[in-house]
């Protein structure tokens, strides 16, 4: 592994700690920004989180003005909303972007930046499948951009990936660009304390899925392993604490750090991602929150695709503290499954997606959706495996592979 070529890139500068959000105006000034647009969602506005940021620009004259707030982002970064946000940005003559929110907001702003960089009028016409730009075709985007995550799950503040839902095609597409991520990420746990326990739980499981899929990636390397291992351990230790006590600032801070590390490993070692492949396809068609889909699907995918995981199963079991490293690979894999199931139960997440009415009559279509989803291009999931996982995750009769 260590003699093979690999590249590691983390252009985002991270500030972590309680109150680090107060650095926002000065950091924008340092980036050359003068007129900022804040992009967020209605839930954060109602919860008073948006006020915590807008108040930083009130009072004494600032070198950077907050010229507008766009709070229309919905679950998933939808193409039509991205288009509308760009129109608002231009109408306010803004010159820099603030992203405040979870993965949908963070991905929306990355897509906005790319859309304006490319001079597009409708992002949905450009993102019909995976769009990957690399150096030297990919160049720096001139719009200053700072991200403040309010969930510890996607890590989208530091990743070069923006998952955009093209509602015209009913598919989630991946926009990958080395300069898409924010210039600065401010990991302030104060901004996450109001997050409901249920959302804290499934966003944390999203981060754990990033760590696991990075570790088992066919192109994993020492740096991604380091990030995946550390983040997985931090998530397992801190997620139950944050779910049990939303005011636990240390746990929430650790989860924000772990989330950023997990997505860094995931996006650097991006290759075969069977859990995300299924989660993206089902999420797009049944409107399932991404982290919840990952949380439910993860142990079923591990069990139904054992050959993919057995090679490194013993080591990852030890990472999770399963004490199975001296056992067989099969025992290690089963220990991982049980550890994830136990964690999921401890943080009160369901083990099925029965609320989303996934039915047997949809199965042929689901197989097609999974196979055509952009996340599954590099690793085609076996049809029977898809059926088995979906039946179990959907709460149908369990099948034995």
N, C-alpha and C positions, 0 to 999 in steps of 0.2 A: 504493500500500500504506500509506504513512505517514499518509494523510488518512482512512483508514478506522478505524472504532472497533475497538479490541481491549482485552482485559484481561489483566494479568499478575499472578500472585499466587504468592508463595513464603513461606508462613507458618512453615515449619520453620527453626529456628535451627541452623546447621551448625557443628560443631567438627571440625577436621581436623588430623591429625598423630599421630605415634607416641606412644602412651601416653595419648591423650585419653580413653580409656575410664575412667581414674581419676577423671574428673569426675562419673561417674554418680551416686553417692550424694548429692552436694551438689546436683546439678541436680534430682534427684527431690525433695529437701527443698525447694528453691526453688519447685517446682511445687505444693507442698502434700501430696506423697505421704508416707505413713508405712509402708504395708504393701505391698510390691511382689511381683508374680508375674512370674517370668522364663519366657518362652516361647521354646522352641528345638527342636532335633531330636536324635535319637540319635547321628547322625554327629558332631556337634559335641561331644556329651558324651564320646564315646569318644576323640575327638582331643584332649581336654583344654582346649578353648576355653571350655566352660562354666565350668570351674574358674577360669579367668582372671577371670571376672565374679563368680562367687559369692565368691571370696576377698576382693573389695573390701568385702564386708559382714561379714567375720569379724574377730575380734580385739577392738579397742576398741568400746565401745557406740556405735551409730550412731543418728542421728535417724530413719533409714529402715531398717526390717527387711526382709530377703528372706524372705518367709513360705512360698514354694514355688517349685518348678521344674516346668513342664509341658514334657516333652521328646518328645511324641508326634507332632509335625508331620511329615508325609510330603510327597513330591513333589506339588506343586500344593496350594493352600489348599482342602482338602476340607471340605464343609459339615458332615459328621458330626463331624469332628475339631474344627472351630470350636465346635460346640455343646458338645462335651466340655470344651474348654478354658474356656469360659465357666462351666460347672458347677464346675470346679476353682477358678477365680477366686473365685466366690461362696462355695464351701465353706471357703476360707482367709480369708474376710473381707478380701480384698485391696482396695486402693484406688488402685493405679497399676500400669502395665504396662511391662515391659522386653522388647523384641523383639531376639533375638540369632540371626541366621541370614541365609540367602539370601532370595530373593523369596517363597518359600512361607511362611516364618515371618513375614516382614514383612507380607505380605498377610493372613495369619491374624490377626495382632494388630489390624490396621486393621478387619478384619471383626468381630472380637470387640467392639471399642470401639463400632462402629456398632450391632451387635446389642443390646448392653446399653443404649445410648443410646435405642434404639427400643422397648425392653422386649419383645423377641422371645424365643420359646422354641425355635424351629427356624429357623435362617437359610435353610434350603433352601426353605422355603415362601414366603419373601419375595423371594429372588433366582432368579426363573425366566427372566429376560431381563436386559438392561441396566437398572440402577437408577441414575438420575441425579438428585441433589438439588442445587439451587442456592439462593443467597441470594434472598429472605429465608426460604424454607422450610427451608433447611439452617441449623442453628444449631450453635454450638460444643459439642463433647462434653466433658463435665466430667472425664473420666478422664485423669490425667497419663500421658504415653506417651513413652518414649525408645527410639530404635532404634539398634542397632549392627549394621550390615551386615557379613557375613563373605564376601560375594562382590561383585565389581564388575561388575554386569550389569543387574539390574532397576531399580536406583535407587528401589526401593519405599519406602525410608525417607523420601523427600521428596515422593513423588507423591500426588495425591488419589485414586488409583485402587487398588482392591483386586480382583484377578482371583480369583474364587472358583469352584472346580469343584463344580458341583451334580451329585453322583453319581447322584441320583434321575433326572435328565434326561440325564446323560452329556453335559453341555455346560459350557463355561467362560463364566461371566457376569462382567460388569464392574460393580462398585459404585463409583460416582464421587460424591465428597462433598468439598467444599472444606476441611473440617476433619478429614479422615480421616488425614492424614499425621501423623507424630510431632511432638511439640513440639520435641524436640531430636534431631538425628542426629549420632552420634559416628563419624566416619570414621577409624578407627584401623587402619592397615595391619598392625599386629601380629596382628590377628585374622584376617588372610587368608593368612598365610605358609604355613599347613599345607594350603591348598587344592590338590588334585591338579591337575597341568598340564592335563589334559583338561577339567576343570570350569572352570578359569581361562580356558581358550581359548573355550569356548562361551558362558560368561557375558559375556565381553568382546565377543563378536560380537552378543550380545543388545543390549548398550549401543550398539554401532555401528549396529545396525538402528534403534534408537530415534532416534539422531541423523539418520540418512538419511530415515526416514519423517517426521520433523519438518520437515526441510529441504524435502522435496517435497510437504508438505501444502498443499492448496488455500487454507488459512487461515494459512499461515506469515506471520510479521511480523518486524520488525527484531530484537526481543529474542529470539524463538525462534531466528532465524537465527544470532544471535551465540552462543547456547548450543550450537546444533547444530554450527556450524563449529568452535568451539574444542574441543568434546568429541570430534568425529570425528578431528581432528588428534592429540589426546592419546592416543586409543585406538590409532590406527595406529602411533604412535611407541612406545608403552609396552607394548602387549599382547605382542608377540614377546619383549620383555625379561622380562616376568613369567612367561611360559610356559617360557622357557629356564632361568630361575633364580627359583624360588619365593621365595627369600629377598631378592629385590631390592626393598627397602622403598620406594625412591623411585618405581619403576615401579608398585608396588601402590598407593601413595598417590595417584599421578596417575590411576590407573584408577578408584579410588573417587570422586575428584572428577569425573572425566569421566562416570562413570555417573550421578551425581546431576544433572549438567548436562544430559545427554542425555535423561533421563526428564522433566526439567522442560520442555525444549523440546517433547518428544513429547506430554506430557499437556496442555500449554497450546495446542498447535496440533492437538489431536486431531480428526481428520476422516476422510480416506480412508487406511486402513492395510492395503494389500493383503497385505504380507508377514505381518503379525500375524494377519490374517484367516485365512490358510491355516495358519499355525503353531498357532493356537488350535484350529482344527477338527481338524487331524491329531493334535496333541498330546493332545487329549481322547479321541480314539478309539483311538489306538495307543500311548498312554503314552510319548510322546517328550518328553524334557526340552525346555523351551521354547526355551532359548538354542541348543540343537543344531538344533532345527527351523528357527529363524531363520537360523542359519549356513548350512545346506544350501540353504534355499529362496531366500535373498536374491538371488544372481546370476541364478537362473532366472526369478524374477519380473521383474527388470529387463529381461531379454531378451524375455520373452513379453508384456510390457505397455509397449512402448517409448513410445507416444504420451503416457502418463502422466508420463514422466520427461524427455522430450526438451527441454522448455522451459528447465529449469535444469541440464541435464546438463553443459554445458561448465563452468559455475561450480563444480559439486561435484567434477568431475574435477580442477580446479585445486586445490581444497581438499585433496584426497587426494594432491596432488603429482604428478599424472599428466602434467602439461605438455601438456594437450590443450585448453586454454582457447581457443586460436586456431584450432582445427580446427572441423569441423562439429558440430552437436548429436549426430549419429549417432556420430561418432568419440569425442566426449566420453562418451557412454553406454557405448560399448564399452570405453573406458579404465577407467571405473568398474568394470564387470564384471570386467575382467582384474585390476584392483587388488585387488578383494575375493577373487577366486579365488586370487591369489598369496598374500595374507595368510592365507587359510584353509589353504592348503597349508603355509605357513611355520610355523603353529601346530599342525600335525598333526591337523586336523579332516577328516573324510570329506567327499566331494562328493555322497554319496547317503545315503539312509536305509534301505539294504537290510536292515539288522539288524532292522527293525521290520515286515518281511513285508507291505508294502503291495502289493496285487495288483490286476491289471486287473479282476478280477471285482468288486472293491469300488468301481470308479470311479463308477458311477451314484450310489451312496450317498455317496461323498466329495463329489461336486458338491452334493448336497443338504445335507450337513453344512456345507460352506463357505458356501452361500447362507443357511442358517438360523443360522449362528453370529452372536452379538451384535456381534462386531467388524466384521462386514461390512454393517451396516445402512445406513450413509451412502454406501457405494460398492460396488455389486454387481459382482462379478468376472464377466467373460464365461465361459460354460461351457467353450468350447474352450480358453481360456487356462488354466483350472483343470486340465483334463485334460493339457495339455501339460506344465505345471509338475510335476504329481504324477507323471507318467510318468518325467520326467527325474530328479526328486528320489528317486523310488522305485527307481531303477536299472533301469527298464524300457527298451524300445527308445526312443531319442531321436526326437523328432518335430520337424519344421520348421514354425514358425508361419507 
